[in-house]
Amino acid sequence: MAVCVSGAVYGQSAVTRQFEVASVKPSNADPSSSGINTGHGRLDANNVTLKRCIMGAYGVGPQQISGGPDWLESDRFEISAKADQPINDDAVLMVMLQGLLAERFKLVLHRETRTLPAFVLEVAKSGPKLEKAEPGEARTNTSTSNIGVIIAAHNADMNSFARILARKTDLPVVNHTGLEGIFNFNLHWIPEGARPVDGGAMGGASLFTAIQEQLGLRLRSQKAPVEILVIDHVEKPSEN
């Protein structure tokens, strides 16, 4: 496995803005339902693990996080944070979330590049079925529940969508679509372990079927250079 260590170290993140108020509390809710919602300067992470928060804050998938204690993906939290003014850019809110994780969880990490199995995101033979978006507020809502996985991403480019998709897959996702511009994405699928035996039309579609039928895209497995986050230090937060 090829490894190239980056010179950048991420702990006390260089965040220029912080949330005005933020609350972090343990969650005992049913783990089958969780998600992160953002918009208008607010971030609400419901019943999430710290690993899920790192995925969102840094735009990586679960296989792109290495190291850390067992509770990283077992303990769940309710996180609510609000900026001092409306912020209509998910990227800014995610940088602010990086600062929140560094402050409350004492998270310190660094980046490496490794060649790993990945999903390559391409345009399907039938062509893309994407809704073009007008410039405006970028926001993403994702959820996992007993009705499946839902991704609603607005005003996102293809690289951003690949990062969002990687948070819900077993492998990193690399954008090879060649598509430019920003789009609105609405994608719903049933994970393999929860999908009805008969497939059940769109409601029971796997990710591979859903992404082709709903967005005109496809995923293909191949090894590729992938950025990895390596956790150097983390602590459980005090409740507040």
C-alpha positions in Angstrom: 0.0 0.0 0.0 1.6 3.3 -1.1 1.7 6.0 1.6 2.6 9.6 1.2 2.5 11.8 4.3 1.2 15.3 3.9 3.0 18.2 5.6 -0.3 19.6 6.9 -1.3 18.8 10.4 -4.8 19.4 11.6 -5.5 19.8 15.3 -6.1 23.4 16.3 -7.7 24.0 12.9 -7.1 27.4 11.3 -10.8 28.4 11.6 -11.5 32.1 11.1 -15.1 31.8 12.4 -16.7 29.9 15.2 -20.3 29.0 16.1 -21.8 31.6 18.4 -23.5 28.9 20.5 -23.0 25.1 20.4 -24.4 22.2 22.4 -23.0 18.6 22.6 -24.9 15.9 24.4 -24.9 12.1 24.5 -27.7 10.4 22.6 -29.5 7.2 23.5 -31.8 7.3 20.4 -32.3 4.3 18.1 -29.1 4.1 16.0 -31.2 3.2 12.9 -32.1 6.9 12.5 -29.4 9.6 12.3 -28.3 12.5 10.1 -26.8 16.0 9.8 -28.9 19.0 8.6 -27.5 22.4 7.7 -28.8 25.7 6.5 -29.1 29.4 7.4 -26.2 29.3 9.7 -27.4 26.3 11.7 -26.0 22.8 12.1 -28.0 20.0 13.7 -26.4 16.6 14.0 -28.9 14.1 15.3 -27.9 10.8 17.0 -24.5 10.8 15.2 -21.2 9.3 16.0 -18.0 11.3 16.1 -16.8 9.4 13.1 -19.9 10.6 11.2 -19.2 14.2 12.2 -15.6 13.9 11.0 -16.8 12.6 7.7 -19.1 15.6 7.3 -16.6 18.2 8.5 -13.8 17.0 6.3 -15.8 15.7 3.3 -14.5 12.1 3.5 -16.1 8.6 3.6 -15.8 6.1 6.4 -12.9 4.3 4.9 -10.9 7.5 4.8 -10.6 7.7 8.6 -7.8 5.8 10.3 -7.1 5.3 14.0 -8.9 6.5 17.0 -10.7 4.7 19.9 -13.5 2.2 19.6 -16.1 4.7 20.8 -15.4 6.8 17.7 -18.1 4.9 15.9 -20.2 3.5 18.8 -21.0 6.5 21.1 -23.7 8.8 19.7 -24.3 12.5 20.2 -26.8 15.3 19.6 -24.9 18.4 18.4 -26.7 21.7 17.8 -24.7 24.8 16.7 -25.7 28.3 15.5 -23.6 31.0 13.8 -23.9 34.6 14.7 -25.5 35.3 11.3 -27.1 33.3 8.5 -24.4 31.4 6.4 -25.6 30.1 3.1 -22.5 28.0 2.3 -22.1 24.4 3.6 -18.4 24.6 3.1 -18.1 27.4 5.6 -20.3 25.5 8.1 -18.1 22.4 7.7 -14.9 24.4 8.4 -16.7 25.7 11.5 -17.6 22.1 12.5 -13.9 21.2 12.2 -13.2 23.9 14.8 -16.0 22.7 17.1 -14.6 19.1 17.0 -11.1 20.4 17.8 -12.5 22.4 20.7 -15.0 20.0 22.3 -13.5 16.6 21.4 -9.8 17.8 21.4 -9.6 16.2 17.9 -6.1 16.3 16.4 -5.4 14.6 13.0 -3.2 14.7 9.9 -3.6 13.7 6.3 -2.0 11.0 4.2 -2.5 9.7 0.7 -2.9 6.0 0.1 -3.8 3.9 -2.9 -7.0 2.1 -2.0 -10.0 0.4 -3.5 -12.5 3.1 -4.4 -15.7 3.8 -6.4 -15.3 5.8 -9.5 -18.3 8.0 -10.3 -19.0 8.2 -14.0 -21.9 9.2 -16.4 -24.1 6.2 -17.3 -24.4 5.2 -21.0 -28.0 6.7 -21.0 -26.6 10.1 -20.0 -27.0 12.2 -16.9 -30.4 13.0 -15.4 -29.4 16.0 -13.3 -31.2 19.1 -12.3 -29.1 22.2 -13.0 -29.0 24.7 -10.1 -28.9 28.4 -10.1 -26.1 30.0 -7.9 -27.4 30.3 -4.4 -27.3 28.6 -1.0 -25.4 25.4 -0.9 -26.9 22.9 1.6 -27.0 19.2 2.2 -29.4 17.0 4.1 -28.6 13.3 4.6 -30.5 10.8 6.6 -30.5 7.0 7.3 -33.6 5.4 8.7 -35.9 2.4 8.2 -37.0 3.8 4.8 -33.4 3.8 3.5 -30.7 6.4 2.8 -31.7 9.8 1.5 -29.3 12.4 0.1 -30.6 15.8 -0.8 -27.8 18.1 -2.0 -28.5 21.5 -3.4 -26.2 23.8 -5.4 -23.4 21.2 -5.3 -20.8 20.4 -8.0 -19.8 16.8 -8.9 -16.7 16.8 -6.6 -18.9 17.8 -3.7 -21.5 15.2 -4.5 -18.8 12.5 -4.7 -17.6 13.5 -1.2 -21.2 13.5 0.1 -21.9 10.1 -1.4 -18.6 8.6 0.1 -20.0 9.3 3.6 -22.7 6.7 2.9 -20.7 4.0 1.0 -18.1 1.4 2.0 -15.5 2.8 -0.3 -14.2 6.3 -1.1 -15.8 7.9 -4.2 -13.7 9.7 -6.9 -15.4 12.0 -9.4 -14.6 11.0 -13.0 -17.8 12.3 -14.6 -16.2 15.3 -16.3 -19.4 17.3 -15.6 -19.0 21.0 -14.8 -21.4 23.3 -13.0 -23.7 23.0 -10.0 -26.7 20.7 -9.6 -29.4 19.6 -7.2 -29.2 16.0 -6.3 -32.0 13.9 -4.8 -31.0 10.2 -4.3 -32.8 7.5 -2.3 -31.7 3.9 -1.9 -32.1 0.9 0.4 -28.8 -0.5 1.8 -28.1 -4.1 0.7 -28.7 -5.6 4.1 -32.1 -3.9 4.4 -33.4 -4.2 0.8 -36.4 -6.4 0.1 -35.5 -9.7 -1.5 -37.6 -8.9 -4.6 -36.0 -5.5 -5.1 -39.3 -3.7 -4.9 -39.0 -1.2 -7.7 -37.4 2.2 -6.8 -38.2 2.0 -3.1 -36.1 -1.2 -2.8 -33.4 -0.2 -5.2 -29.7 -0.7 -4.3 -27.4 2.2 -4.5 -26.0 1.0 -7.9 -29.5 0.8 -9.4 -30.8 4.0 -7.8 -27.9 6.2 -8.9 -28.3 5.1 -12.5 -32.1 5.3 -12.6 -32.5 8.5 -10.6 -29.4 10.5 -11.6 -28.0 8.9 -14.8 -24.7 8.1 -13.1 -22.9 4.9 -12.3 -20.3 3.6 -9.8 -17.4 1.4 -10.8 -14.8 -0.2 -8.5 -11.1 0.5 -9.1 -8.0 1.3 -7.0 -7.1 5.0 -6.8 -5.1 7.5 -4.8 -7.2 8.5 -1.8 -6.7 11.1 0.9 -6.9 9.6 4.5 -7.4 11.3 7.8 -5.3 9.8 10.6 -6.5 10.5 14.1 -3.6 11.4 16.5 -5.7 12.4 19.5 -9.3 12.6 20.6 -11.3 12.8 23.9 -14.9 12.4 24.9 -16.5 15.8 25.4 -18.1 17.1 28.6 -21.8 17.5 28.3 -22.9 21.1 27.6 
